[in-house]
Amino acid sequence: MSTPKPDPPPIRTRPRKRTLLASVLLLVALFAAGVWGLRRVMPDADVLPLPPDAASDLFDAQPPTLAERVADSTDFEDGVSAFAVEVGEWTIPYRVFGLFVAPGDTLGIRPLSVTQPGGAWHVSAQSGALAQTGDDVWTWTAPTDPGPYPIRVADTSTGEFVTLHAFVGVPFDHSTDALDGYRIGAYADHDGPVNQKPPLFVRLTPDVADVAVSPHFTVGQFVAKQVSDYPKYLVMSTRLLLKLEGLLQAANEAGISARTFTVMSGYRTPHYNRSIGNTTTLSRHLFGDGADIFIDDDGDGQMDDLDGDGQITEADARVLASLVEAQSDADWYQPFIGGLGIYGPAPHRGPFIHVDTRGTAVRW
């Protein structure tokens, strides 16, 4: 007769309050569910001339790096903007965020005021082709060269702005197992839209690794751990980034100090996945929408003592997993349903949890 697993340790909580982030993530859920119209770009409209570049100096005001944010403050900063930006199929509620596009792709950009109607909007980009195609609607066409390209969306009446780092990726047809000498390996053929071979890879160089893809994560945190020279390549998921940011906010609202999640494992190439003994060809790490994470606010390289018992055990991973489970019925969480796995400590690492956005709830 098997012994039932004990209930997960309770999360030490403080009263929750309705936040701006909850409101804007609810907007994300509504958009993902198709409640609101998407892509309100007017491709047939006459191209309107851009207004004078009143916000050109905004490119000189770079957002602080992750290291600077952690060093300068012991309080959690949620990174939520005073307004959201609808870009393509996504609604972005943060002051900085990453997008992943193919060479020559065209994105629709539309600011959305969350706290008050109106706004004196200005959009600017250092590269690519930017055009205003209607009232408060712009299009941006990506350059052909890979790399991150900043786009600034500003409310000139308040000085608030959002920085979108549009990463132009490198197309890959999977006819070989390497990209610029970086070993990718072979993807298996599978049915289903979430299991298709990734057509586009983000090119990572040392100067790109620290570029922010959300308020609390950089692109370099998600690269595979396989040993290689630069450039390295990875697959990124906008949906996963939105989920991680939402969970990080939930952790802090629950009284857990967490200025970021440590990403122990983000993207994995099929080559690297097999080299560490994994035989599955359906791991969400292979598709860029899964991550193994833990909270390490004290900087000792392993999970913090979340249950307060003075030890680092699987119980601490269960506290973090319980926090994820507590979000499962929330409106904002519905577009981000996926896998949740709990892992205890091992000789070479501490405990952690796995989260992904596969679209169905799976537990292990």
N, C-alpha and C positions, 0 to 999 in steps of 0.2 A: 504494500500500500504506500503510495507516494505521500511525502510530507508536503502540505500546502505551503506555498511561499508566504512569508509574512507580509503584512501590509507595508507599503513604503512609508518611511519616516515622514512625519508631518513637516510641511514648510512653515518656518517661522514667519508669520505675516504681520503686516500692519494694514490698517484700513486702506482699501483701494479708492482712488478718486478718478473721475472721468477726465481723461487728458486729451489734449489736442491730438496726440498720436493716435489714440483710439478712434477719434473722429475721422482722421484722414486714412487710417488703415481700413475703416469701414467703407470709405470711398473706393479703396482698392478692391475690396470684396465685391462691391456693387458693380464696378466696372468689369471685373473678371467674370461675374455671373451674367453679364450682358444686360443689366437693368438699365444702364445708361448707354447712349450711342458712343461708339468708339471711332477714333480716327476722323475727327471733324475737320479734316483738312480739305480744302476745296481745290482740287488739281486743275480745274478748268477756269478758275478765276484769273483775272488779269493780275500780273505781278505788280504789287504796289511798291513804290520806292521806300527804302528804309528811312526812318527819321534820322536827324543828326545824331551822331554817336555820343549821346549824353552820358552813357555809362562806360565809355571805353576804358576809363581808368580802373574799372572793376577788375580787369585782368591783372592789375598790379597787387590786388588785395587777395592773396592766396589763402584758402582756409588752412588752419593749423594742421600739422601732421598728427597721426595717431600718437606718436611718442610725446609730442608737445602737449597734447590734450591730457594724457595720463600724468605727465610730470607737473602740469600747472594746476591740477584740480583733483581734490579727493571726492568731489561730488559728481554724480552721474549727469552728464549732459546728453539729452536725448537726440540732439541734432535735428529736431523737427523744424521745418521752415515756417515762416509766417504765411506762406501760400504753397499750394501744391502745383505740380506741373504734369499735365497729360502729355506723354510723349509716346507716339505709336500706340501700342495696346496697354501701356502701363500708366498708372497715376503715381507719381513720385512725391512723397511728402517731406523729403529731407533736404537739408541745405547743400549736401553733396551726394552724388550717386553715380554709379557706373552703368553704361549701356554697352551692348555688344552687337556690332553691326558688320555686315559684309561690305567690301569695297564698292562704292557707288550707291549704296542703299540710301533711300530718302525717308526721313523721319518727319512726322507731323509733331509740332510743338504748340501747346496751348496752356498758358497759365490759368490756374483756377484759384480764386480767392476762397479761403476756408473760413476766415474770421470776419470778413466784411466784404460787401459787394464792391465791384470795380477794381481799379488799380491802373496805374500808368505804366504799362508794360514796355520793356525794351529787351530784345534778344540780340546777342552778339556772339560771334564765333571767329576764332583766329584763322581757321582753315576750313575747307569745304565750301559749298555754295549755300548761302542762306538767303531766303526770300520771304517776304511777308505776303501771304496770299489771301488775307481777309482780316476782319476785325479780331485782334488778339489771337491770330493764327499765323504760324510760320512753318516753313519747311526747311530742312537742312539736308543737303546731299553730301554723303561722306566722301573724303578723298580716297584715292586708290592705295596709298601707302599704309602699311599697318602701323598701329600705335594709338595712344590715347589723344583725343582732341577735345579741349574744353569748350563747352558752350555755356554762356552765361544768360540766365533769365532773371531780369531785375524789375523790381517795382520802384521806379524812380521817384515816386511820391514819398516813399519811406526809406529808401536806401537798402532795403533787404534784397538779397539775390540768392539764386540757386546755381550751383556749378554742376553741370552734367559732364562727366568724363566719358565721351563716346569712344570706345575702343574699336577701331577698325581691325577686324580679324584677318586671318589668312585662310583662304579656302583650302580644303583637303579632300581629295576624291577617294582616298583609301586604296589607291592602286599600288601603293608601297606601304611599308611599315614604319617609315620615318619621315620627318619633316625638317628640312635643313639640317640633317644629321641627328636630330633629336628623336630617339626611339619612341614611337607611339605603340607599335604592336598591331595586332589584328583584332578588329571588332567582329563579333559574330553577327549573323543575320537574325533579326528578331521581328516579330509582328508588334504593332502598337506604336503610336506616335512618340511616346516617351522613351522607346527603346531603339530608335533609329541611330545609325552611325552619325556622329557629330559632323556636320559639313563645314564647320568654322572653328578655328582655334585662335586664342589670344596669344600673341607673341610677347614673351616676357624677357626683358633685358634688365641689367642691374639698375638702370635709371628709371625703369618703369615699375619696379617691384613695390615701391612705397606709395604709388598713386592710390588715392582713396577710391573705393568702389561703393562705400556707404559711410555713414558717420563714424563707425567703429571698426571698420575692416579695410584692409588694403588688398590689392590684387595678389601680392606676393604671398599672403597667408594661405592661399588656396592651391599653390602649385604642388605638383607631385614631388615626393621626397626622393625620387630616383636621382642618383649621382650623374651629373652631366655638365658640360660647359654650356654657356649661353650662346644663342638664345634657347630658352625653354618654351614649351607650349602647354596650354591648358584650356579647358572648357569651363565657362562660367555660366551661372544661372541667375538671372534677375529675380526669379521667384524665390530661390534659396536665400538671397541677400535680404529680401523683404521679410522673410520668415525669421531669420536670425536677429534682425534688428527688432522685430516685434517681440521675440522671446527675451531679448536682452532688456527691453523696457519692462516686460512683465516680471523678470527676476528682480529688478530694482524696486518695482512697486511692491513686491512681496517681501522686501526687507533684506534681500541678498545683495551684498555689495559686488557689483560686476561692471567694470568699465568696458570690458570686451569679453568675448569668448576666445579662449585659445583654440585654434583650429589644429588639432593633432593630425588630421588627415582630411584633405579636401578633395581636389581632383586627383585621380590616379589614371595613368595610362594603362591599357591592357597589358603591356609589357611589364610595368612595375607591379601591377596587381598580381600577376602570375609569379613574379620573382619573390613575393613575400608569402607565397603558399596559398593564395586564393584561386580557386578553380572556377568560380561563378563568372558567367559572362553578362550577368544582369545587375551587378552591383551598381548602385546609384552613384558611387564615386566615379565610375567610368563615364558617366554622362554629365558630370558637373553639378548635379543637384542633390548631392549628399555630403555630409560633413560629420566627422567625429570631433566632439567639442567637450571642453570642460572649463570651469571657472578657476582662474589662477590670479586672483587680485593681489596676493601677497608675493607673487613673483618667484616662488620656489620651484616652478616647473611641473607641478602636479596639482590635482584637484584640491581646492580649499576645503576646510572642515565645515561643510554646509549644515550638518546636523548638530554641531557643537559638542560632540562627545570626546574631543581631543584626539581622534584618530582619523586617518584617511582610509576609508573602506568603500566597499560597494554601496553601503548605505548613503554615502554622499552623492554617488551617481543617481541613486533612487530619488533623492531629494530633487535633483535637477530634472529627472524624468517626470516626477510628480507635477512639477511646475508646467512642463509641456502638456501633460494630460489635462491640467486645469484649464488650459486654453481651448480644448478641443470643441467646446460648444459655443465659443465666442464668435460673433459675426466676422471679426477681422481675420480669424484663423482659417475660415473655410476654403479660401483659394490655396492654402498651404498644407493641406492634409497630406500625410505621408508616413514613412516608417519611423519607429522609435525603438532603439535598442539600448540595453543597459549592460555595461561591461565592468567587472570588478578589476582590482589591481593585479598586475603581473610583475615579475622581477624587473622588467625593463621599463615599466611605465605605471602610472597611477590609474584610478578609475576614470571612466568617461561615458558619454552617451553618444549615440548616433541619431541624427535627424535627417530627413530628406523630404522631398515634395513630389513623390511619385504619383499622388492623386488618390491613393487608397490607404486606409489605416492598417498598418502592419506592426506587430509588436513581437519583440523577442528579448 
